């Protein structure tokens, strides 16, 4: 239902319709976050036929 970042950008609070609150620790360095994201989408970028050739190489040399 709602998402809010802390002022320092290191934490995120989210809530759902049932009233549950989840606190997320985002204490990652920018390069760590980029590597995490690239590891997450690696197979998608390499195998999805709808990804352009240029986009297939967005994460080359990052992560994994």
C-alpha positions in Angstrom: 0.0 0.0 0.0 2.8 2.4 0.8 6.6 2.7 0.5 8.9 5.2 2.1 12.7 5.7 2.1 14.7 7.0 5.0 16.4 10.3 4.5 19.8 8.7 4.2 18.5 6.2 1.6 19.7 3.2 3.7 16.3 1.9 4.8 12.9 1.4 3.2 9.6 0.9 5.0 6.7 -0.8 3.2 3.2 -1.6 4.3 0.4 -3.8 3.0 -3.5 -3.8 3.3 -3.3 -6.1 6.4 -1.4 -3.4 8.2 1.9 -5.2 8.2 5.0 -3.1 8.2 8.3 -4.4 6.7 11.6 -2.6 7.3 14.2 -3.2 4.6 18.0 -2.7 5.2 19.4 -1.1 2.0 22.8 -0.4 3.4 24.6 -1.2 0.2 27.2 0.8 -1.6 26.1 2.0 -5.1 28.4 -0.5 -6.9 27.0 -3.4 -4.8 23.5 -2.5 -5.7 24.4 -2.3 -9.4 26.1 -5.7 -9.2 23.1 -7.2 -7.4 20.7 -5.9 -10.1 22.8 -7.1 -12.9 23.1 -10.6 -11.4 19.4 -10.6 -11.0 18.6 -9.8 -14.7 21.6 -11.5 -16.3 19.8 -14.5 -17.8 16.9 -12.3 -18.9 19.2 -9.9 -20.8 21.0 -12.8 -22.5 18.1 -15.0 -23.4 14.9 -12.9 -23.9 14.2 -12.5 -27.6 12.6 -9.1 -27.0 15.8 -7.6 -25.7 17.7 -5.6 -28.3 21.3 -6.5 -29.0 22.5 -3.2 -27.4 20.5 -3.9 -24.2 21.9 -7.5 -24.0 25.3 -6.0 -23.0 24.1 -3.5 -20.4 25.6 -5.5 -17.5 28.7 -6.9 -19.2 31.5 -6.8 -16.8 29.3 -6.0 -13.8 28.4 -8.5 -11.1 28.6 -12.3 -11.6 
